[in-house]
Amino acid sequence: MSEETPATLSIAVIAGGLSLERDVSLRSGTRVAAALESQGHDVTLLDVDQHLLDTLETARPDVAYIALHGRMGEDGTVQGLLELLDIPFTGPDARASAASWDKAVAKGVWRRAGLPTPDWVSLSSDAIRDLGAARILPQIVQRLPLPLVVKPAQGGGSMGVGYVNSAEQLTDALIGSFRYHPVAVVERFVAGVEVAVSIVDDQPLPVVEIELPDEGGEDVHYDFAARYTPGGVTLHAPARLGETVLKNVTEVAVAAYRACDARHVTRADMIVDPGGNPWLLELDTSPGMTETSLLPAAADAAGETFAALCDRIVRAAVDH
């Protein structure tokens, strides 16, 4: 904490919103607000509605904690408005948020930076409807050998994600993805261990491993239900990987964070293949803060309480 930063801050925790992740955002925001109040701060929990800007402009909080998930909260919209109001806020700025929010854009940034991310192509519903792009789907399978993952280019919570094990499944997976966003990322599937590295105030926290339940040989994925249902997965922090692999995973996560000009709080999601190689999947610029979320688990593994974590994030936003 800098000498200029007061011990007690007025904080607006912005949560809710209009995205499909509204309920999760409210859970995150309510929990963050309570934690910051326990640290002695003056906290107001704000939902996103037509009065948000008027409320912020009148209240003029010292800092806004963005607990929004999904559209408007992670795509740079709210960030841009807060910049216009000259109110400090947690997480990356509007430009970096917009770039990180789009999975294809973020992957392009990482590829140019020489960071490992699975090969991919992007395909829009407009291209299929207006340009006859359905005829080139076989070329996608040739370029990106099966199996594949199809996901909305923008969106969170693993909603709209489909897995393709045969060429015949690609069309249905694209249709499922287009329900959530008009552009889909078709990505080479990488088998391995799912991990996440949270970075707070430029410092990486312990790597968290997501262990999925054994469903008798059936494919199980880290989907929306698994993320937010208590007991849906088992989290291991630090991850059960060798020291060299953990070091490499952390270094790649920090490099991805810096390549996207992130700040304050961000989480890199990756797959570690059987050879111990990490593959970047996406960057979450407003990580969940619920009881089952990955960032609080990482902080706990580092010996940091949830309240101290929230306090550190807001002070990073005020100090920088």
N, C-alpha and C positions, 0 to 999 in steps of 0.2 A: 504494500500500500504506500503510495506516495504521500509526502508530507501535506500536500494540498487537499487530499481526499478526506472528507469528514468521516468520523467513525460511524455516524448514522446517515443513511441515504434515503431520499424519497424515491421509491421504485414503483414503476408501473409494470406489472406482469401481464403481458398480452397473450391471451389464449383463446381457444374456441375456434372462431373463424367459420368459413363456409365449405371447407374441403371435406372429403370423405373421412378424414382423420380427426374430425371435430371432437368426438368424444374422448379420444386418446389425448388430444391437446388439452382439453379441460382437466383431465386427470393430472397431466404433467404440470399445468399452470397452477392448479390448486395446491399441489404438493410443494412446488417451488415457492409459492407465496407464503405458505405456512413456515417453510424452512427459513426464509429471509426475515419473516417477522420474529422468529425465535432468536435471530441474530441482532434484534433491536432496531431493525429498519422500519420505516414508515411505508407500508406496502398497500397498493391498490390493485386488485385483480380486474382486468378489463377484457370484455368480450369484444370481438370485432363486429361492429355494426356501423350504421351511418353517422353515429355520434362520436366515433372513436377520435377523429382528428380534433373536433371541438374540445373533447375532454382532455386530450393531451396538451393542446395549446393553452387551455385554461390552467391546468394543473402544473405544467412545466416540471415534470419529475427530473431528478438528477440523472436518471438512467432508465431505460426500458429493457426488461428481460423478455425476449421473444421466445415464448413457449408454443408458438404456432407450428403445426406440422402440415405439410402439403401446400397446395396452391395458395398464393398470396403471402403465406408465412415464410416460405423458403425460396420463392422465385424472384425475390428482389422487390416485390411490390411494397410491402410494409417498410422494408429497409429504405427504399427511396423516399417514402413519405416522411420517415423519421429524420432522414438527412435534410430534407427541406425545412423541417421544423427545428433543426439543429439540436436534436435530443440524442445523446449517446445511446447506443443499444448493443446488446450482446450478439455475437456471431459476426460472420463476414458482412462486408458492405454490400450495397445493392448490386454492383457489377459482379462481384465475386459470387454472390448468392445466385444470381441468374445463371452464371456459367456452370456452377456446381450442380444446380438443380436439374439441368438437362444432361442426362446420362451420356448421350452421344457427344455433346460438347466437352464434358469433363474427360471422357475417354480420349478425345482428340488432343486435349491439352496434355494428358499423361503420355500419350504415344509420342508427341513431339518432344517431350522432356526425357524420353527414353525409359519411361517407367512401364512395368509389366501390366498389361490389361488384356483380357481375351480378345481375339479378333472378332470383328463385328461388321454388320452393315445396318443402315437405317432405311426404313421403308414407310412411306406415308399412305394413309387411306386414300388421299387425293390421287396419288400416283396409280393406285390400283383401279380406282373408279374412272379417272379421266384419261389416263395414259396407257391403259392396258398392261400395267406392270405385273398383273397376275401371271402373265405368260413367262416371266423370268424367274418365278419361284424355284424351278429346278436348278437354275444357275446358282442360287443362294446355297442350296444344299451341296452343290459341287464345290463352291468356294469355301464354305464353312462345313467341314465334315460333321456328320451326326455324332453324338446328340447335340441339340441346340437349346438355348434358353431364349424365349421371346418375352420382352418386357416393355411397358410404356416408356417412352423417352423421358417423360416427366411424370412424377408421382412417387409416392412412398408406401410404406407398409407392405411391400411385396404384393400389392393388389394388381391384378391383371397379368401376372407372370404365368407363363405356360412353358411346359417342357416338351421337347420334340424329339422322339426317338425314331421316327420314320418320316419319310418325305410326305406321306399322306397326312400327317398331323400338323404340318406347318400352316395350312390355311386356317384351320380352326384356332390355332394358337394366336395367329395374327388378328382374327376377328375378336377373340377374347381381349387382346391387348388394346385394340382400337376402341373398345368400350370405355377405356379410361383416358386415352389420349390419342390424337390422330396420327402420331408418329410412333412407330415401334422400333426398338433396337433388337436385332436378331444377333445373338452372341454365341460364340463357341462355348459349350458347356465344359466346365472344369470340375472334375470330381476331386474331393478332398475334404479338408476340415474348414468349416466356416469360422472366421475369426473377425474381431472388430478391435480397432485401436482408437481410443478417444484421446484427443489432444486438447488440453486446457491451458490457456495462456502460454502457448508455444511449447508446453511440456507434455510428452506422451505419458499416458497412464498404462498400467499393466495390460497386456493383451488378454482379451476375453475370448474364450472358445465356446461355441454354441454346440452342445451335444444334443442331437435329435433323438427322439425315442425310437426304439427298435419295434417296428410294427410287423414282425414276422416276414421280412423280406419285401414288404411293400415300400414303394418310394414315399419318403417323408421329406418335406421341405420346410424351411423356415418361413412360413407364410404368416398372414395377418393373425390368425388364431393362435399359432405357436408363439408369436411375439408377445401377445398381450393376455394370454391365459395363464394364470399362476400354475406352475408345474408343467406347462406345455413343453418346455425344454429344460435341460440342465446347463447352467453356466459354470465354466471353470475359469477362475481368475487367480493367478495367471494361467494362461493356456498350457495344456499338457504337451508342449513341444520342446525340442532341445534348445539349449541356450543359444546356439548359433542361429537357428531358425527364428527364434524370438527376436534376436537382435536384427536380423534381416527384415522381418515383418515390420518391426517398429521403424526402421530406417526408411522403408518404402512408404509407410503411412505418413511420416513426417514430410517426405519429399512430395507426396501427392497433395498434402495440405498446403505446402509452400507454393507448389506449381499453380494452384488455384487461387492464390492470394487469400487464403482463409485466415481467420483470426479468432481469438477468445475461446471458442468452443466448437469443435467439429469432430465427427467420427468417420473413420475410413473403414469400409466393409470389404473384406477380402476372402479369397479361398486359398488355402495352402495345399498344393497338390502332393501326391505321395512322395515326390522327390524333395519336398521341403521348400518349394518355390512359391512365393506369394503372388497372387493375381488380384489386381484392384478391380472392384466391381462398381462401387459408387461412394460418394462423399455426402454425408448427412450433415447439413449446416445448422440444423436445429434438433439435436438428438433428443429422443424421448427421455422423460424424467419420471416415469411411473415406477411402481414397485418391481416390475419385471424388466425394466430397461437395462441396456448394456452399459451406458455411461455411469450410472450409480454403482453398478457392480464393479466396474473398474476402479472407481474412487475408493470403494470399500476395501478392495484388495490392496490399495496403496495406503490404507490406514486413515483415510480422510472421511469424516462424517458427511452425510448428505447436506446438512446445513452449511458446513464449511465449504463444500464444493460450490454450492449456489452463491455463497458470499464471494468466493474467489472469482467466479465468472463475472459477476457484476462489477467487481473492482477492476478486473482486467479491462472491461468496457469503459469505465470512467477514466482509468489511468492512461489508456492508449487511444 
